[in-house]
Amino acid sequence: MKTTALILAAIATLSAASCATSGSSSASVKPYPNNTCIVSGNELGSMGPVITKVHNGQEIKFCCKPCVAKFEKNPDRFLAEL
């Protein structure tokens, strides 16, 4: 009985810690300022669900998976346009 209580207490503590960590890290992410894909220039959502990634603290949004791959090959090229 005591072991179960200790395990539950440990799980609760770890859950609270992970929530605090994820909340503080998202606060330091710069929001993506555009309504268009950083790679193709297409309107976000026009090619399906928007794909969101974080690169060096900057949120980046893409219209499709192929644009993510293009961005990852040369991120500096696309980030210069922000």
Secondary structure as a PSIPRED ss2 file (coil, helix, strand):
# PSIPRED VFORMAT (PSIPRED V4.0)

   1 M C   1.000  0.000  0.000
   2 K H   0.000  1.000  0.000
   3 T H   0.000  1.000  0.000
   4 T H   0.000  1.000  0.000
   5 A H   0.000  1.000  0.000
   6 L H   0.000  1.000  0.000
   7 I H   0.000  1.000  0.000
   8 L H   0.000  1.000  0.000
   9 A H   0.000  1.000  0.000
  10 A H   0.000  1.000  0.000
  11 I H   0.000  1.000  0.000
  12 A H   0.000  1.000  0.000
  13 T H   0.000  1.000  0.000
  14 L H   0.000  1.000  0.000
  15 S H   0.000  1.000  0.000
  16 A H   0.000  1.000  0.000
  17 A H   0.000  1.000  0.000
  18 S H   0.000  1.000  0.000
  19 C H   0.000  1.000  0.000
  20 A H   0.000  1.000  0.000
  21 T H   0.000  1.000  0.000
  22 S H   0.000  1.000  0.000
  23 G H   0.000  1.000  0.000
  24 S H   0.000  1.000  0.000
  25 S H   0.000  1.000  0.000
  26 S H   0.000  1.000  0.000
  27 A H   0.000  1.000  0.000
  28 S C   1.000  0.000  0.000
  29 V C   1.000  0.000  0.000
  30 K E   0.000  0.000  1.000
  31 P C   1.000  0.000  0.000
  32 Y C   1.000  0.000  0.000
  33 P C   1.000  0.000  0.000
  34 N C   1.000  0.000  0.000
  35 N C   1.000  0.000  0.000
  36 T E   0.000  0.000  1.000
  37 C C   1.000  0.000  0.000
  38 I C   1.000  0.000  0.000
  39 V C   1.000  0.000  0.000
  40 S C   1.000  0.000  0.000
  41 G C   1.000  0.000  0.000
  42 N C   1.000  0.000  0.000
  43 E E   0.000  0.000  1.000
  44 L C   1.000  0.000  0.000
  45 G C   1.000  0.000  0.000
  46 S C   1.000  0.000  0.000
  47 M C   1.000  0.000  0.000
  48 G C   1.000  0.000  0.000
  49 P C   1.000  0.000  0.000
  50 V C   1.000  0.000  0.000
  51 I E   0.000  0.000  1.000
  52 T E   0.000  0.000  1.000
  53 K E   0.000  0.000  1.000
  54 V E   0.000  0.000  1.000
  55 H E   0.000  0.000  1.000
  56 N C   1.000  0.000  0.000
  57 G C   1.000  0.000  0.000
  58 Q E   0.000  0.000  1.000
  59 E E   0.000  0.000  1.000
  60 I E   0.000  0.000  1.000
  61 K E   0.000  0.000  1.000
  62 F E   0.000  0.000  1.000
  63 C C   1.000  0.000  0.000
  64 C C   1.000  0.000  0.000
  65 K H   0.000  1.000  0.000
  66 P H   0.000  1.000  0.000
  67 C H   0.000  1.000  0.000
  68 V H   0.000  1.000  0.000
  69 A H   0.000  1.000  0.000
  70 K H   0.000  1.000  0.000
  71 F H   0.000  1.000  0.000
  72 E H   0.000  1.000  0.000
  73 K H   0.000  1.000  0.000
  74 N C   1.000  0.000  0.000
  75 P H   0.000  1.000  0.000
  76 D H   0.000  1.000  0.000
  77 R H   0.000  1.000  0.000
  78 F H   0.000  1.000  0.000
  79 L H   0.000  1.000  0.000
  80 A C   1.000  0.000  0.000
  81 E C   1.000  0.000  0.000
  82 L C   1.000  0.000  0.000
